[in-house]
């Protein structure tokens, strides 16, 4: 029996605290469904869900299957370990990719994908549409000051803007009308099996897009995948939109200035791609540029979190070498003092697969502190630990409780401190600021 998302009044989301799942929850709640869900622990995101009116459970051992409820299960959850294990084939039990596939058949879908930058770029596009009075629906895995969790159900006659995720090959069977691709980098090979298969997955998605793709042809892989009629943007290749750093681009013989609060060339590149995607969906370049001036970014994307005695503190979600290099380079080039980076490696497999590149990604940091690996549910791999990172300018600190004092003794006015990683490292920045203020 085929699985369907029609005719359900209630939805229960397993793994609801995840970035991709929480946005689906909010989207469906605003659509009118009775939405609740489960997650392993309380978090900032589950608190936001509660504030939005969505109930979250932290224990499901007593739950039983109900065929009148639509279940959506995170790709990170093993269904054999929960109460749905005997009901996987039921039409009301969907994985996240299955749900998004079904949803893409019912809406006109505008997609944003790429190894890096898709969340902030999707959020920026949502802001551009809403700022210009276009009540578009959107789903992306981040939190912003203008809407909280990145899910919104808008005018049902308008398209859905979706962060189109390559992890777990989630984007494989989506029906996409127009698509922006920011880049392709070596990641998720534990799922795909090889980088070649990852490239093939992107190629398949691009070739299946019904209308135009917007491709960053600074990326050599995307340069090879562009189709006749697609739109390109780049700083190195002749393209439809020519990016000129630090904050310009030209299109059809006219030069435009980007005024933005976002720091770094990678943001300027992504902004240009977003402007191109917005333009083919009815928003002029001038309208987009005006919107962008008022966009403050996504939480955990080079997010300013506080200041102490002239030292600025930032937090970022980056966990891949390319992301770390881009973020630290942008901060170093836009600040005056030392840059102190506190990094939490994410997953044992990613640390193993990217170790050399990760260790070499802190060239713009004057001091790097490494905390223990955030497992994200993985079992430890023998021989893989944060201690391996220690070296010139890189210090391993076993306990996060020791970090605030170490930072206090190594900062001076004008310095910048960055916490970076996809795990609970985001909690550490506020803890450091609290410690500094209490121990002046």
N, C-alpha and C positions, 0 to 999 in steps of 0.2 A: 504494500500500500504506500502511495506517495505521501510525503510529509507536507503539511500545509500550515500556514500561519493565520489562516482565516478563521473566523467565528469564535475565537477565544476571548473571554472577558477577563481572564486572570492569567498572569504570567509569573513563573518562579525562576529566578536566574541563579545558577550555581557558579560561584566565583564572582559574585556581583561587585566585590571591591576592586577587581582588576580594572585597569584604565579603559580597555575596550568594552568590557561588560557593563560598567557603570553608566557609560554614555548610552548604550542600548536601553538600559533600565529607564533612564530619564526620558528618552525619546518615546518609549512605549507608554510610560506613565502620562506624559503630556498628550499622547494620542487618545487616552481615555481608559487604558487597561488598569486593572487592579494589580500592581506590580510589587513584589517582595523578592527576597532572595537570601542566599547563604554566602558567608565567607568565613575563613578560618579565624580571623581576628578583627577587632575593632581598629579603625584607621581614620585618617583624615578624610578619605573618600567615603567610607561608610557613614561618617558623621554628616558629610554633605548630603548623602542620600537620605538620611533621616530628616535633615532640615527640609529637603524637598518633598517629604511625605512618604518616602519609600522605606518600609520596614526591613531590617536586616537581621537574620538569625546567625548565631555563631555555633550552633549545634543542630545537626540534622539526623542524628541516629534514630529518632523516633518518627521521622517522616515516612509517609506511605504514598504510593503512586496514585494519582487522580487523573483520569482520562479527560477531565474537563479543564485541566490546567495546561497551558503551554509551558514546557520546560526548555530553557536555553542553557547549555552547559559550556563553560569555558574550555578552550583547547588545552589548557594547563591541568585540567581535572581528568583523572582516570575514572571513567564511569563504572568500572568494575568494583570500585571501592565505595560506592554510594548506593542509596536505595533505588536508583534507576537501573541498576546493572541488568535486571531481567526484562527491562522495557525499552532497550536501546532502539529497537526497530519500530516502536510505536510512533504513529504519525505526529504526536504532540511532544516528542522528545527530539530536540534538535541541538546539534553542536553550533557554536558560533558561526563557522563558515556556512553550514547548512541554512541557518536563519538568514544570513546576509544574502546568500544565493536566492532564496525565496523572495526576500524583500526587493532585490534588484530586478526581479521580473515584474514588479508591481509599480515601479517608479521610474522616472528618468533619472539616471544616476550620473553625477559629476564626481569623478574620483581623483584622489591625490595619493600617489605612492612613491616609493623610493626607500633606500636603506636608511637615509638620514634626512631629517627635515620635514617629514610628512605631517607630523602632528601640528607643529607650529604653523606650517603653511596652510593646512586645512582650517585651523583656527583663524588665521588671518583672512582667508577667503570667506569664512562665515561672518566675520566682522565686516568685511567689505560689502557683502550682500545686505546685512542687517542695517548697517550705517546708511545705506542708500534706500532704505525703506522696502527692501525685498525680503519678505518673511519666508525665507527658504528653510527647509528642514536640514539638519546636519547631525552627523555622528562622528566624533573623533575622540581619541583617548587622552585627553588632557583637561586641565582646569584653567579657566581664565577669570579675570576680575569682572568681565562684562556679562558672563553667563554661568559662572561656576563650572560644574561638570559639563563636558562637551557633548551634550545631547539636547536636541530641540525638535519638536514637531511643529512645523509651520503650516503654511498654506498648502493643502494637499494637491492643488493644481500646479505647484511649482516643483522643480527637481529636488532630489535629496543629494546633499554634499556629503561624501563619505571618505574618511581616511581609509585607504584601500591597502590593507596590511598584507605584506608578503610572508610574514612568519606563519609557519604551519601551512603555507600555500593557501591562506585564507582567500586570496583574490582570484584563485584559479578559475572558478566558474561564474564569476559575477558578470552580469550584463551591464556594460558601461557605455554611456553615450559619449562623454568626453573625459580625457584623463591627462593629468599632469604627472610627469615622472621626474623627480629631482636628481636621482643618481642611482647607481647600482654598485654595491661594495660587497666584499667578502664577509658574509654573515649567514647565520642559520644553516650552515652546512651540516650540522648535526641532524637536521630534518631532511634537507634535500639530498644529502649524500655527497655532493661535490659542488664546486663553484660553477662548473659547466651546467649542471642541472638547474641551479639557481638562475643563471642567465637564460636558460631555455624557458623557465617559468615566466620571467619578465617578457620575453619575446612573445610567448603565447598570449599573455594578457594584452600586450600592445596591439598585436595583430587582430584581436577580437573586438577592439574598441570600434563602436559603430561610426562615430564621427571623427573629430580631430584629436590627436595627441599633442601635448606641449612637452617637448623633450629638452633637457639640459645637455646640449651637445659638447660642453666642456668634458663631459663623461664619454670616454672613447667607446664604451659599450653601447651607450644610447645613440652615439653618432652612427653606429653600424645598424641600428634598429629603426631609424626614422623612415617613415613611409611617405610616398608621394602625397603632398597636400598637408602633411603634418607641419606644426610650427616649432621652430627651434629658438633657443636662447643660449647665449654663451659669451664668454669674455675672450676666447681665443680663436673661435671659428667664425667665419662669416655666417650670420644667422638672421632670423626674422627680427629678433630683439637682441641688440648688441650691448652687453653689460660693460660699463666703464667704471671701475672702482676709483674712488671709494663709494660714490653714491649717485651714479648716473646710468642711464641706458638710452639707446637711440632706437627708433622704430620708424620706418618709412621716411627717412631723411630728417626726422625731428628728434631733438634731444630733450630728455626729461630728467628732472632732479627728484630723487627719492629723499623725503624727509621722514626719518624714523627714529624711534627710541631704541631699536634693536642694534646690538653691537656686533660687527664682524662682516666680512665679505660673503660668508656663506648665507647670511640673512639677506643681503642685497641680491644675491643670485636667486634665492627662493622667492623673494618679493617680486622680482621681474617675471618669474614663471607664473606666479599667482595673478599678476596683472594681465598676462597674456590669456590665462584661462578665464578670468572674469570677462575679458573683452569679447571672447567668442560666445559668452553667455549673456551678452547684452549690457555690460557695464563699461563705460568709456574709460580710457586711461586716466583722464583728469578726475573722474569720480573715484577711481581706485586710489590715486595718489592722495586725494583729500582724506579718504578714509584711513589710509595707512598712517598718517600723521598722528592719529588718535588711538592707535593700537599699541598697547603696553606689553604685549607678549603673553606667552603661556607660562603658567607656573612651572618651575623646574627647568626652564630653558633660559639659562643665564639670568636667573631671577635675582634681583637685588633684594636681600632679606634684612639688611640692617647695617649700622655703623657704630664703631666704638673708637673714640679718641683718634679720629682721622683715618681709621682702617675700614675699608668697605668689604662687606661680606656678600657673596653670591652663592647660589645653589643651582646645580644643573643635573639633568637626567642622563647625560652622556655616559656610555659604557663601552663604546666601540672606539678603537684607536683613532679613526678619522674624526669622530665627534670630539674626542678629547683634544686633539690637535687644533681643530677649528676653534673651539671655545677658549682654550688657553691662549692661543695666538691672538684672538680678538681682544681678550682682556689685557694681555701684555702690551699690545700696541695702543691701547686706549687708556692706560694708567701710567703712573709715574714711579711708584715704589716697587718693592719686591712682590712677586706673585707666589703665594703659598697655596698649594693644591692638596686637598685631602681626598683621596680616591678609595672607593670601596669596589673591588672587582665584583663582577656580576656573573654568577654561575661558574661551576668548576669546568664545564666543557668549554665555555667561551674563554676562560682564562688559559686553559690548555691550548686551544686552537689559535689564540691570538697573542700568546705570551710575549714573544719578541717585539711585536709591533706595539703592544701595550706598554712594555717597559721603555720603549723608545718614543713614546708619545708625549713625554713630559719635558721636551726640550725648551719650552717657553716658561717653565716653572723654575723659580729660584730655589724652592724647597718643596718636596713632595712627601706627604705622609700616606702610608698605605695601611688600611685596616683589613681585618679578616674578610675572606670571600663571603658574599651573600649568596647562599646556595639556591634560592628560588625553588626549593623543593628537591633539588638534585642531591644524590648521595656523593660524599667526598670521593675524590679520585686520588689514589696513593701518589705521593710525590708532587701534587699540585697544591701550593699554599702561597699566601701573600708574602711569606718570608723570602721567597725567591726573588722578589722585586728589589730587595735591599742593594744599594750601590751608591755611586757618587750622586749626592743630592737627593737620594730616595731613602726614607727611613720607614721601617715597619713598626707599627705600634699595635700591639696585640689587643689591648682593651680600648674601646672608644672613650671610656671614662678618663683615660690619661691624656686624651687629645686636647681638651680645653687648657690645661696647665701648660702643655708643651707649646701651644699656640701663643699663650700669654707671654711666654719667655722668648718668643722669636719674632714678634711683630713690633713695628714702629709706625708712627703716623705716615700716611701716604701709601701704605702697603694694601694689598688686596688678598683676601682669603676666599678660596673657592672650594666648596664641597661638591663632589661629583660622583655619580653612580646611579644605577637604577634600583637599588635596594633601599634600606631604611637609613642610609647616610643622610637623607634629607632632614632627619630629625636632629642631626648633630650640629648644624649651623646655629639654630636657635639656642641649643644647649651651651654652645661656646659663648654666644653673646650674653646669655644669662650668667654664666660663670664670670665673665670679664666684668660685668656690671656689679656683681656681688663681691668681687675681689680687687677693687680698684687700688 
